[in-house]
Amino acid sequence: RTLLVPAATPPPRNTSPRRYLEEYDRMAQIYIQQMTERHATNLLEFQRKLQSEMSERPPKWSRELLEWRRRQHMLARQKNYAEAQRIK
């Protein structure tokens, strides 16, 4: 697609300023619509790419979460189930 740009040149002598401004506004609305559509398409492509990248990689757990899980497993091995459940 090609993005059209509103003409910044003065109106031809045979058209009224009002008609020129109406045409300018009409074209500006078309450009805004085109840009909105392009942005929506780009956003959708980006979201799909991000989703596919995230689904390919395993999650990277935080150090804090890993430490909490280690404590929970340690308490469970000691048969301290109530404390392990509380940590969870």
C-alpha positions in Angstrom: 0.0 0.0 0.0 1.0 3.5 -0.6 0.3 6.3 1.9 -1.0 9.4 0.3 0.0 12.7 1.7 -2.3 15.7 1.7 -1.2 18.4 -0.8 0.4 21.3 0.9 0.3 23.5 -2.2 -2.1 26.4 -2.5 -5.4 25.7 -4.2 -5.6 26.3 -8.0 -7.0 29.6 -8.9 -10.1 28.1 -10.4 -11.3 26.5 -7.1 -12.7 28.2 -4.1 -10.8 28.1 -0.8 -13.8 26.4 0.9 -13.8 23.6 -1.7 -10.0 23.2 -1.4 -10.4 22.9 2.4 -13.2 20.3 2.1 -11.0 18.2 -0.3 -8.1 18.6 2.1 -10.2 17.4 5.1 -11.6 14.5 3.1 -8.1 13.4 2.1 -6.9 13.8 5.7 -9.6 11.5 6.9 -8.7 8.9 4.3 -5.0 9.0 5.5 -6.0 8.7 9.1 -8.1 5.6 8.2 -5.2 4.1 6.2 -2.8 4.7 9.0 -5.2 3.3 11.6 -5.6 0.1 9.5 -1.9 -0.2 9.1 -1.2 0.2 12.8 -3.8 -2.4 13.6 -2.2 -4.8 11.1 1.3 -4.2 12.5 0.1 -4.6 16.1 -1.6 -8.0 15.2 1.6 -9.2 13.5 3.7 -8.1 16.5 1.4 -9.9 18.9 1.4 -13.1 16.9 5.2 -13.0 16.6 5.6 -12.4 20.4 3.1 -15.2 21.2 5.0 -17.6 19.0 8.4 -16.6 20.5 7.0 -17.0 24.0 5.5 -20.4 23.4 8.8 -21.7 22.0 10.9 -20.9 25.1 10.4 -22.5 28.5 9.5 -20.1 31.3 12.4 -18.6 33.2 11.4 -18.8 36.9 12.7 -16.1 39.3 15.3 -16.9 41.9 12.8 -16.1 44.6 10.2 -18.6 43.3 12.8 -21.3 42.9 13.9 -20.7 46.5 10.2 -20.9 47.8 9.7 -24.2 45.9 13.0 -25.6 47.3 11.8 -24.8 50.8 8.4 -26.3 50.2 10.0 -29.6 48.9 12.4 -29.7 51.8 9.5 -29.3 54.3 7.5 -32.0 52.5 10.5 -34.4 52.7 10.6 -33.7 56.4 6.9 -34.6 56.5 6.1 -31.1 57.7 3.1 -30.8 55.4 1.3 -28.0 57.2 4.3 -25.7 57.0 4.9 -26.7 53.3 1.2 -25.9 52.6 1.5 -22.6 54.3 4.6 -21.6 52.2 2.7 -22.6 49.0 
